[in-house]
Amino acid sequence: MNLTPCVPMSAYGVTGANAGVMSPAFATENHPLLELVPKHNAQFLFRSELRMPVMNFLTVSGGDSLALVGPTGAGKTSVVEQIAARMRYPLRKVNAHSRMEMPELIGQMSLQCDPATGDQQTVFAHGPLALAMKEGSIFLLDEADFLDPAVMAGLNAVLEGGALVLAENRGEVIVPHPNFRFIITCNTRGQGDETGLYTGTLSQNLASWDRYRMLEVSYLTKEEELAVLQATLPQVDATILSTMIDVANGVRQQFIGNPDQALQAGQSGLTVTFSTRTLLRWARIATTYSTAASRQANFPFACPLAQALREALTNRTDKPMRLVIHTIAKDKFGTAWANDPVVAPGV
């Protein structure tokens, strides 16, 4: 398969004179890996400062790998997935963890049953990284800074475009397909967590990080996020959506704090935050409950917005943290945030 100019830039939300310019993508005809192409989200909002570098990397990697770094919920994974969806680029995604070892990525011997004879036999099962290299997919390693640095260092040859040698499979050598791309997402910059927000992240080997292009991913601006919410929920008053975004940004600020100042011992802050996905979830639930409350005399929730916020986010927090987040919401909504039992117990 070869990338060819066959998708208009309008697919990425580009308007004006450049909307009809054709961008690289895989043609749907004779595409054997369509089942690996991510699901298309028509409401996704592309930011040019992220779209252009990611598309450039996917088109011509230059022997590099790609790292997207930023706070949780900023859209690091989704921007890769949605560009891949429009380029019809197959993608294999794996979530890293601190106990992950090389066999989970490259493959290992396993016991399988022969469907023809029913006999048990030991065969080598290729892992997702090996498969992506063989077939020419994107390999996306989410939360890569949780990975043991020794495992990441073991991938150095792959990160710079080299072959993968599978010693367990009789020394099989996998030369990467020309379309293979290696991408990671992470919350830190490979030098450990200086904020106290991302427990479990590890410092990574500098030699590994030297093999990455790096993109910083921040949260959407208020205007960008409002456009996403209005496209998804056009029936909702823009003022309400705008206030929800103000609440989300207030929570995010409490979550991030001062990124240049590490948390001191014993200092605590919010350990949850709003992703755009969570914000959309809150808006959807709130819309449903508000509509129901206007039609039912004995609606069970005194404050539909507050109940929706609990279901969307704050039921996963402890009570003090829930109080902080609901107080932020009460301050932003004012009189519209009445009878919330979280901030006014006993009401």
Buried (B, 14 or more C-beta within 10 A) or exposed (E): BEBEEBBBBBBBBBEEEEEEEEBBBBEEEEBEBEEBBBEEEEBBBBBEEBBEBBBBBBEEBEEBBBBBBBBBBBBBBBBBBBBBBBBBBBBBBBEBEEEBEBEBBBBBEEEEEEEEEEEEEEEBBBBBBBBBBBBBBBBBBBBBBBBBBEBBBBBBEBBBBEEBEBEEBEEBEBEBBEBBBBBBBBBBBBEEBBBBBBEEBBEBBEEBBEBBBBBEBEBBEEEBBBBBBBEBBEEBEEEBBBBBBBBBBBBBBBBBBEEEEEBEEEEEBBBBBBBBEBBBBBBBBBBEBBEEBEEEEEBEBBBBBBBBBBBBBBEEBEEEBBBBBBBBBBEBBEEEBBEBBBBBEEE
